[in-house]
Amino acid sequence: MGKSRDYIVRSLIEGSSAVLNVATTAEATEEARRLHGTSSIATAALGRVLALAGIMGVSMKEGQEVTIQIRCKGPLGGVLAQGNWKGEVRGYVSQPLVVLPSREGGKLNVEEAVGKGSELSIIRDLGMKEPYVGTVEVNHGGIAYDLAAYFLQSEQLPTACGAGVLVGTEGSVLASGGFILHIPTGTEKNMVGCIEKNLSELGNLSELLKGGNTPETLTTRIFSGISHKVVDKRDLTYHCRCSRRRAERALVLLGGEELERLLREEGKGEVTCPFCSRMYHFDTTRMKELFLKAQGSGSEKK
């Protein structure tokens, strides 16, 4: 496979601490669709979260990652995506085969699939003992709007977010991407007004990407009439970090009692990675070894 065409561009407004990140993520979203066999509406929801998690991830320091988790009241059940400092993203939906009637104009009804009253959580793993977790109630369901609400409510950081996925009639991803614009309190009012005007005239994000707009041209549109500069450009890829060792660790965490039951009823063990659907198989001999390890871990805790 050649070099990914997905990437993120970061820009700063001259003389201000306002920062804009714009991403194109069609390849990562298509890879997620292929791995999980998602319906069109599930692809659209997952793609939006992947784009936003990717943007947040590259803003973090080495060794850190961020997780966007939505506990859905709607039929999707849940959406989760992770992004890290290296520009790697991965994610999944709880109910990948959800189908709902489209909205007027044939638009996928992601808002209904997510559902109002859902919970959006941001989990930042900063390499410390406990991750930082912030949660807000979902009042919209479009995901980007709700993430902007999170930044304002939980971090007191005025933010504009956008995300969109265009899915073809055969289900494949035609375009995908997103942006996050942080506008700190105190930013000059005229500048804020200009940005708001530009955003209101931007149009449909996924259609713009499908039409050939790049993160650079979208940045120019959002910052039209404002002096700014591009300060970073980062590749983004769908990459799962699962391994046989991590699968074994997951089995051990089930505890001795559960492993004993699996041995008694199945005589073997299986672990499927939720991010890439890869399945790890463990025979009776290895399961017995993991059972003994789980018992040892349990006794140490006591």
Secondary structure, DSSP 8 states (H G I E B T S, - for coil): ------EEEEEEETTS--EEEEEE-HHHHHHHHHHHT--HHHHHHHHHHHHHHHHHHHTS-TT-EEEEEEE-SSTT-EEEEEEETTSEEEEEESSTT------GGG---HHHHH-TT-EEEEEEE-SSSS-EEEEEE-SSSSSHHHHHHHHHHHH---EEEEEEEEE-TTS-EEEEEEEEEE--TT--HHHHHHHHHHHHTS--HHHHHHTT--HHHHHHHHTTTS-EEEEEEEE-EE-----HHHHHHHHHHT-HHHHHHHHHHTSSEEEE-TTT--EEEE-HHHHHHHHHHHHHHHHHH-
